[in-house]
Amino acid sequence: MSYVDYNYYISGYLKGRYPLIPESEFCYWEQQACTEVNKITFDSLVRNSKFISNRVKDCVCEISELLYQSNIIIQQSFEYGAAGIISSYSNDGESASFDLSYSDYTGAGKEQKIRKIIYRYLGSTGLLYQGLYEMEE
């Protein structure tokens, strides 16, 4: 289920700023972001689409951008060598190993950043509550 279209991303979320995600790739990254939101909201939005507000849409847009940027950084790290916290270094051959596991764009750091985004946008909406009750519109 899609919560945001590209027009909302451009006009509603970005409000004139330059888009990070090209239109041709937005659908994929928006779907990935929806999966993350659904995981944390216990599929509340899947079960009842009336709860899809601008806060939800903005949350999905920000997560979409994070996931898109993460993908680019991972690709670049394979192509050009990683940049991050140095985990080992060799002096003679000038080589270094980098730990990207806690970067905002990879590993546990990315998961933590996604949760922070979701809690910032949806923390006061009731969507993060796992119990049973009817939410007001």
C-alpha positions in Angstrom: 0.0 0.0 0.0 1.4 3.4 -1.0 0.9 6.3 1.4 2.7 9.1 -0.6 2.9 10.0 -4.3 5.7 11.9 -5.9 3.6 15.1 -6.2 3.1 15.2 -2.4 6.8 14.5 -1.9 7.7 17.5 -4.1 5.0 20.0 -3.0 3.8 18.8 0.4 7.0 17.5 2.0 9.9 19.4 0.2 8.0 22.7 -0.2 10.3 24.0 -2.9 13.5 22.2 -1.8 15.4 20.1 -4.3 14.3 16.5 -4.4 16.9 13.9 -3.4 15.0 11.0 -4.9 14.4 11.1 -8.6 10.8 10.5 -9.7 11.8 7.2 -11.5 13.0 5.7 -8.2 10.5 7.3 -5.7 7.9 4.5 -5.9 10.5 1.9 -4.8 11.9 3.9 -1.9 8.5 5.0 -0.7 7.4 1.4 -0.6 10.5 0.5 1.5 9.7 3.3 3.9 6.1 2.2 4.2 7.3 -1.2 5.2 9.4 0.3 8.0 6.4 2.4 9.2 4.1 -0.5 9.1 6.5 -2.6 11.1 6.6 -0.1 13.9 2.9 0.8 13.8 1.8 -2.8 13.9 0.1 -2.4 10.5 -2.4 0.2 11.9 -2.3 2.1 8.6 -2.8 -1.1 6.5 -5.9 -2.0 8.5 -7.3 1.5 8.5 -6.2 4.0 5.8 -8.2 6.9 7.4 -5.2 7.4 9.7 -2.9 8.3 6.8 -2.3 12.0 7.7 0.3 14.5 6.5 2.4 13.5 9.5 2.4 9.9 8.2 3.2 11.1 4.7 6.0 13.4 5.9 7.4 10.5 8.0 7.4 8.2 4.9 9.1 10.9 2.8 11.9 11.4 5.3 12.5 7.7 5.7 12.4 7.3 1.9 15.2 9.9 1.6 17.2 8.1 4.3 16.9 4.8 2.6 17.7 6.3 -0.8 20.8 8.0 0.6 21.8 4.9 2.4 21.7 2.9 -0.8 23.9 5.5 -2.5 26.5 5.5 0.3 26.6 1.7 0.3 27.1 1.6 -3.4 29.8 4.2 -3.2 31.6 2.4 -0.4 31.9 -0.6 -2.6 33.1 1.4 -5.6 35.4 3.9 -4.0 36.2 2.4 -0.6 34.2 3.0 2.6 34.4 6.1 4.8 33.5 5.8 8.4 35.1 5.0 11.8 38.5 3.5 11.2 38.5 0.0 12.8 42.1 -1.0 11.7 45.0 0.7 10.0 48.2 -0.6 8.4 51.1 1.9 8.1 53.4 0.4 5.4 50.8 -0.2 2.7 48.6 2.8 3.8 45.5 0.7 4.1 42.6 1.2 6.5 39.4 -0.7 7.4 36.3 1.3 8.1 33.4 0.4 10.4 30.1 1.6 9.0 27.9 -0.4 11.3 26.8 2.6 13.4 26.5 5.2 10.6 23.1 6.8 10.1 23.1 5.2 6.7 24.1 1.6 7.4 23.5 -1.2 9.9 22.2 -0.6 13.4 22.7 3.2 13.0 20.2 3.2 10.1 17.6 1.2 12.1 18.0 3.6 15.0 17.6 6.6 12.8 14.4 5.2 11.2 12.9 4.6 14.7 13.8 8.2 15.7 12.1 9.6 12.6 9.0 7.5 13.2 8.8 8.5 16.9 9.3 12.1 16.0 6.4 12.2 13.5 4.1 9.6 15.0 4.9 9.5 18.7 1.8 11.4 19.7 -0.7 10.0 17.2 -1.5 6.7 18.9 -0.3 4.7 15.9 2.6 3.3 17.9 0.3 1.8 20.5 -0.1 -1.9 20.2 -3.2 -2.3 22.4 -6.8 -2.2 21.2 -8.8 1.0 21.1 -10.4 3.2 18.5 -8.4 6.2 17.5 -10.2 9.5 16.8 -9.9 11.1 13.5 
